[in-house]
Amino acid sequence: LTGCYNRRAFGVSFHREAERSRRLGLGLGLLFLDLDRFKDLNDRHGHEAGDLALARAARRIESALRETDLLFRWGGEEFVVLMAHTAPEEIGEIAERVRQALEREPLAALPAGQKLVVTVSVGAVATATFPCDPVELVRRADEACYEAKRLGRDRTVVASFD
């Protein structure tokens, strides 16, 4: 549906990218994205509109990423971005660029003339310390995403890792 890597592909990619980042002396970042009020979108416009939103959101997210970043559909309306060669001090700016890419304009026009508008809450984390635990990195980014939702959605929260 989205053309993204799936969650199973994350483990192999994580270890490869973490090792590459360690060898080059660079950091490793991770974004956890959750489309805001996605259930409401499905309830209001139907599952076809929800599928369209997921596919278009994935394309919009990819457009804001660097060529080396990897986008995974984590589950439902959640995405994870693995960012090799990313220093901890860079992750907030990158996360905010991705968030803004979704909010800047509607994803599509719906048949009734309504606009398909989606915002995203983003949790971000990065480390320059290796080895690093992929489960812990995802957990911290997920917690930061929940904090973004708690603070009102459509925002970025950066978690510390090191």
VENURSUL-V356896 format. One record per backbone hydrogen bond with DSSP energy under -1.0 kcal/mol. CO is the residue of the C=O (numbers start at 1). NH is the residue of the N-H. Records with the same first field share a line. If there is no record, write none. Layout:
BEGIN
CO->NH / NH
END
This chain:
BEGIN
5->73
9->13
10->14
11->15
12->16
13->17
14->18
15->19
16->20
17->21
18->22
19->23
20->24
21->26
22->25
27->86
28->127
29->83
30->125
31->81
32->123
33->79
34->121
37->41
38->42
39->43
40->44
41->45
42->46
46->50
47->51
48->52
49->53
50->54
51->55
52->56
53->57
54->58
55->59
56->60
57->61
58->62
59->63
61->64
62->65
66->69
70->82
71->5
72->80
75->78
77->35
78->74 / 75
79->33
80->72
81->31
82->70
83->29
87->90
90->94
91->95
92->96
93->97
94->98
95->99
96->100
97->101
98->102
99->103
100->104
108->116
110->113
114->110
115->117
116->107
119->36
121->34
122->157
123->32
124->159
125->30
127->28
133->137
134->138
135->139
136->140
137->141
138->142
139->143
140->144
141->145
142->146
143->147
144->148
145->149
146->150
147->151
148->153
149->152
155->122
157->124
END
